[in-house]
Amino acid sequence: MSDTVLLDIDAGIARVTLNRPDAANGIDLEMAAALLDVAHTVKADANVRAVLLTGAGPRFCGGGDVRSFTGAPDLPRFLREVTTALHAALAIFDKLDAPIVSAVQGSAAGAGVGLVAMSDLAIAAQSCKFVMAYTGIGLTPDGSTTWYLPRLVGLRLATELTLTNRVLTADEARQVGLVTRVVADETLLTEAEALATQLAAGPTKAFGAAKRLLRASSTTSLEAQMAAESEAIARAGASDDGIEGIAAFVAKRAPTFRGR
């Protein structure tokens, strides 16, 4: 596995670190392939109950590594290869039951915005900036940004951010729904770790079912959505965590969830 993406799994948390700090964690073909390998590993590990996504160095992710584009003998083919691996990784992360928390420092640009948007919960450092950046170099968005961004911030704002490359501050990103919380720069990792730890102690299967219900709601009729809710809560009620959660509530004690 390439060291451009690091993976450490401990105490139910998969810590995924983008590790090209000298290149602003820009995504080249090697990193995209490494992220796909990591996604497969996380998916296969039944002990993973939360994912913490971070970037090494001063910036979270500068998007695609544009310098690597200039050395490609066949740029269209190269871009297809990079995005195919990146998108396959994102599709795997999207389907995890385990919640994904991103800790975002410095800046997130291009596909870095996609990684933030893909996360279930995103904590940003106060000084962080966000920008789409694609059209500034004559390209179009990738990294799931055109799917997640309109759902999070609305079509009108997503269009503005894509066409004008307006930079969002961390506070603006929180106000429009791109990030969950803004914290002081020096407490970013501490708070993100605490949130991931909290989620890793929760009912993982219920988290996954709840995420799928929420994401389906924008394209599902009310009746179909309520039918899906009925099935999901019935399955959750039969699960070990559901049985434990109800018993703990009645006994007025804290539940001990095991993620199953």
C-alpha positions in Angstrom: 0.0 0.0 0.0 1.3 3.4 -0.9 2.4 5.8 1.9 0.5 8.7 0.1 -2.5 7.6 2.2 -2.0 6.3 5.7 -4.4 4.0 7.5 -4.4 3.2 11.2 -7.3 1.2 12.7 -7.5 1.2 16.5 -10.3 1.1 19.1 -12.9 1.0 16.3 -11.7 4.1 14.5 -10.1 4.0 11.1 -7.8 7.0 10.8 -7.3 7.8 7.2 -4.6 10.4 6.5 -3.9 12.0 3.1 -0.1 12.1 3.2 1.4 14.3 0.5 2.0 17.4 2.7 4.6 18.9 0.4 2.0 18.9 -2.4 -0.9 20.2 -0.3 -2.1 16.6 -0.3 -2.9 17.0 -4.0 -4.5 13.9 -5.6 -2.4 12.2 -8.2 -2.8 8.7 -9.7 -0.8 7.1 -6.9 -2.8 8.8 -4.2 -6.2 8.0 -5.9 -5.2 4.3 -6.1 -4.0 4.3 -2.5 -7.2 5.8 -1.3 -9.1 3.1 -3.1 -6.9 0.4 -1.4 -7.6 2.0 1.9 -11.4 2.2 1.3 -11.4 -1.6 0.5 -9.5 -2.3 3.7 -11.8 -0.2 5.8 -14.9 -1.8 4.2 -13.6 -5.3 4.9 -12.8 -4.7 8.6 -15.8 -5.4 10.7 -14.2 -3.7 13.7 -14.3 -0.3 12.1 -17.1 1.8 13.6 -16.0 5.3 12.7 -13.7 6.9 10.1 -11.6 9.9 10.8 -10.3 11.6 7.6 -7.4 14.0 8.0 -4.7 15.6 5.9 -1.0 15.8 6.9 0.7 19.1 7.0 -0.8 22.6 6.9 -3.5 21.9 4.3 -6.3 19.3 4.2 -6.4 18.7 0.4 -5.7 20.9 -2.6 -7.7 18.8 -5.0 -6.1 17.3 -8.0 -2.3 17.5 -8.4 -2.3 19.9 -11.3 1.5 19.5 -11.7 1.0 15.8 -12.4 -1.4 16.7 -15.3 1.4 18.5 -17.2 3.5 15.4 -17.4 0.8 13.1 -18.7 1.4 12.2 -22.4 -2.4 11.6 -22.8 -4.2 14.0 -20.4 -7.8 12.8 -21.1 -6.8 9.2 -20.4 -4.8 10.2 -17.3 -7.8 12.2 -15.9 -10.1 9.2 -16.5 -7.7 6.9 -14.6 -7.3 9.3 -11.7 -11.0 10.0 -11.3 -12.0 6.3 -11.8 -9.9 5.3 -8.8 -10.9 8.3 -6.7 -14.6 7.9 -7.5 -14.5 4.1 -6.7 -13.0 5.0 -3.3 -15.6 7.6 -2.6 -18.4 5.2 -3.6 -17.1 2.7 -1.0 -16.8 5.3 1.7 -20.3 6.5 0.9 -21.8 3.1 1.6 -20.2 2.4 5.0 -22.3 2.1 8.0 -19.5 3.7 10.0 -19.9 7.5 10.2 -17.1 9.5 8.5 -15.7 12.6 10.3 -13.3 14.9 8.5 -11.0 17.3 10.2 -10.3 20.2 7.8 -7.3 22.6 8.2 -5.7 25.2 6.0 -7.7 24.8 2.8 -9.9 22.4 0.8 -10.0 22.9 -2.9 -11.5 20.9 -5.8 -11.8 17.2 -4.9 -10.8 18.3 -1.4 -14.2 19.9 -1.2 -15.7 16.6 -2.4 -14.0 14.8 0.5 -15.4 17.2 3.0 -18.9 17.0 1.4 -18.8 13.2 1.4 -18.1 13.1 5.1 -21.1 12.6 7.4 -19.7 15.2 9.8 -17.0 17.8 9.0 -15.1 19.9 11.5 -13.2 22.9 10.1 -10.4 24.9 11.7 -11.3 28.6 12.0 -8.7 29.7 9.5 -9.7 27.2 6.8 -10.8 28.2 3.3 -12.9 26.3 0.7 -12.9 26.8 -3.1 -14.0 24.7 -6.0 -11.2 26.0 -8.3 -11.9 23.7 -11.3 -13.2 26.2 -13.8 -10.3 28.5 -12.9 -8.0 26.1 -14.9 -10.6 25.3 -17.5 -11.8 22.0 -16.1 -15.0 20.7 -14.7 -15.7 19.3 -11.2 -15.0 15.7 -10.1 -14.6 14.0 -6.7 -18.3 13.8 -6.1 -18.7 17.5 -5.7 -21.5 17.9 -8.2 -23.5 15.2 -6.4 -23.0 16.3 -2.8 -22.6 20.1 -3.0 -26.1 20.9 -4.4 -27.6 18.6 -1.8 -25.7 20.4 1.0 -25.8 24.0 0.0 -28.5 24.1 -2.7 -28.2 24.3 -6.5 -28.0 28.1 -6.8 -25.1 28.4 -4.4 -23.3 25.3 -5.8 -23.5 26.8 -9.3 -22.1 30.1 -8.1 -19.2 28.4 -6.2 -18.4 26.3 -9.3 -18.6 29.1 -11.9 -17.0 31.9 -9.9 -14.6 30.0 -7.6 -15.6 32.2 -4.8 -13.7 31.3 -1.6 -15.7 30.4 1.5 -14.4 31.0 4.9 -14.9 28.3 7.6 -17.7 30.3 9.1 -19.4 30.7 5.7 -19.0 27.0 5.0 -20.7 26.2 8.3 -23.5 28.7 7.6 -24.3 27.2 4.2 -24.1 23.6 5.4 -20.8 22.4 3.9 -19.2 21.8 7.4 -20.8 20.8 10.7 -18.7 22.8 13.1 -15.9 25.4 13.2 -13.3 25.2 16.0 -10.1 27.0 16.9 -7.2 25.8 14.8 -5.3 24.4 17.8 -8.2 22.2 18.9 -9.2 20.8 15.5 -7.7 17.3 15.8 -8.7 17.0 19.5 -12.3 17.8 18.8 -12.5 15.6 15.6 -10.9 12.7 17.5 -13.4 13.1 20.3 -16.3 13.1 17.9 -15.0 10.0 16.1 -14.6 8.3 19.5 -18.1 9.2 20.4 -19.5 7.8 17.2 -17.4 4.6 17.4 -19.2 3.8 20.7 -22.6 4.1 19.0 -24.9 1.8 17.2 -23.0 1.4 13.9 -25.7 -0.5 11.9 -28.4 2.0 13.0 -26.1 4.9 11.9 -25.7 3.3 8.5 -29.5 2.8 8.0 -30.2 6.3 9.2 -27.7 7.7 6.7 -29.3 5.8 3.8 -32.8 7.0 4.8 -31.7 10.6 4.9 -29.9 10.4 1.5 -32.8 8.7 -0.2 -35.4 11.3 1.1 -34.7 13.8 -1.7 -35.8 11.5 -4.5 -38.4 9.3 -2.7 -42.1 10.0 -2.2 -43.4 10.5 1.3 -45.2 7.2 1.3 -42.2 5.2 0.0 -39.9 7.0 2.5 -42.2 6.2 5.4 -42.4 2.5 4.3 -38.6 2.5 4.2 -38.5 4.0 7.7 -40.8 1.2 9.0 -38.6 -1.5 7.6 -35.4 0.1 8.9 -36.7 0.7 12.5 -38.1 -2.9 12.6 -34.7 -4.3 11.6 -33.0 -2.1 14.1 -35.3 -3.2 16.8 -34.3 -6.8 16.1 -30.6 -6.0 16.2 -28.3 -6.6 19.2 -27.8 -2.8 19.6 -31.5 -2.1 19.3 -32.3 -4.6 22.0 -29.5 -3.2 24.2 -30.5 0.4 23.6 -34.1 -0.2 24.6 -33.1 -2.3 27.7 -30.7 0.4 28.8 -33.3 3.2 28.4 -35.8 1.3 30.5 -33.2 0.5 33.1 -32.0 4.1 33.1 -28.4 3.2 32.4 -26.0 4.0 29.6 -26.2 1.6 26.7 -23.2 -0.5 25.6 -23.4 -0.8 21.8 -21.3 -3.3 20.0 -22.0 -2.2 16.4 -24.2 -5.1 15.5 
